[in-house]
Amino acid sequence: MDDAVLRGLIPEVITVVCRRGADFPAAEDAVQEALVEALRVWPDDPPRDPKGWLVTVAWRKFLDAVRSASSRRTREELVDREPPPGPVPSTDDTLQLYFLCAHPSLSAGSAVALTLRAVGGLTTRQIARAYLVPEATMAQRISRAKRTIAGVRLTEPGDVATVLRVLYLVFNEGYSGEVDLADEAIRLTRQLAAMTRHEEAAGLLALMLLHHARRPARTDAEGRLVPLEAQDRSLWNTRLIAEGVGVLQAALARDRLGEYQAQAAIAALHADARTADETDWVQIVEWYDELVRLTDSPVARLNRTVAVGQADGARAGLAALAELDPALPRYDAVAAWVHERDGDPATAARLYAEAADAAPTIPERDHLTRQAERLNAQLGRGARHPL
């Protein structure tokens, strides 16, 4: 790219990073680091969208700097409060914090939100997105939780189910969000499963391992999302898949099914298929039926729609979709997929574009935009060459 064009992008990128929450000096530093990275990467692998690439990298650099500064302050404070020499505790301090924040005086929802914010390191916006509520609503919930335990000694830990919910949400955000927390969530869940021998702790660990195994194939060399059916399965981590399946089988053998075991079973069926065409969609639908029975989750019902469309055809998928609330996050993306399979590319293209406008992350937005552009291009060719 021409140096003058690159320099011209700098003010725009700084402005975008500032709008996302960075102050000007921090945004300027982050953009400078992104430019250094661009000089290293672009000669061999130029991006299709230079401005979008710079914004993404600069924002990650800013988040890294914020987390680094926060960690440094925490370490300094810990040194100041360092306890006298004595026996080293056998339990992990971080996991203990998760339990303490899940205090019995809090509702499960409030405990999860507070722990995600105070210990998990997620922003209020990220937590609100996970709970499908407005950011202002989540901010009020977290504030109320803080007031509730303001005068309470955190010596009585919460229950395992609440901690599992927190770890699940931390992993989800780390797996697909702006901050990489997936490895830490797996580490803590592995400890919790070993410590409690809880079936759902094992189920959650299996779910994390199976999803994490596919991570190398989720994006291409340019950082674009690759949907499951198009992923290069040779990139999947077979060691993690084998471990996840083994953990899941041991949990299921205890015959106390829970939502994380059900989700892990679905992930295991995907991992077991050598190709996308070999996926056992009928059995996946059955597991989604179990998951809906256990949770009555609207998100589970939406994901089930895709499985129904694969197993029983697009018309069955449309019928399942008709029972759901169109306000659900990613509803338009699923609707677009089903309509495309039903032979309605015009509706699918429109829905893909609407889903892109509401996408929570830049990679997801770009993927949905490309899907809309692909169908619109096909429609344009059809208009030029009628049968």
Secondary structure by P-SEA (a helix, b strand, c coil): ccaaaaaaaaaaaaaaaaaacccaaaaaaaaaaaaaaaaacccccccccaaaaaaaaaaaaaaaaaaaaaaaaaaaaaaaacccccccccccaaaaaaaaaccccccaaaaaaaaaaccccccaaaaaaaacccaaaaaaaaaaaaaaaccccccccccaaaaaaaaaaaaaaaacccccaaaaaaaaaaaaaaacccaaaaaaaaaaaaaaaacccccccccccccccccccccccaaaaaaaaaaaaaaaaaccccaaaaaaaaaaaaaacccccccaaaaaaaaaaaaaaacccaaaaaaaaaaaaaaccaaaaaaaaaaccccccaaaaaaaaaaaaaccaaaaaaaaaaaaaacccaaaaaaaaaaaaaaaaaaaaaaaccc
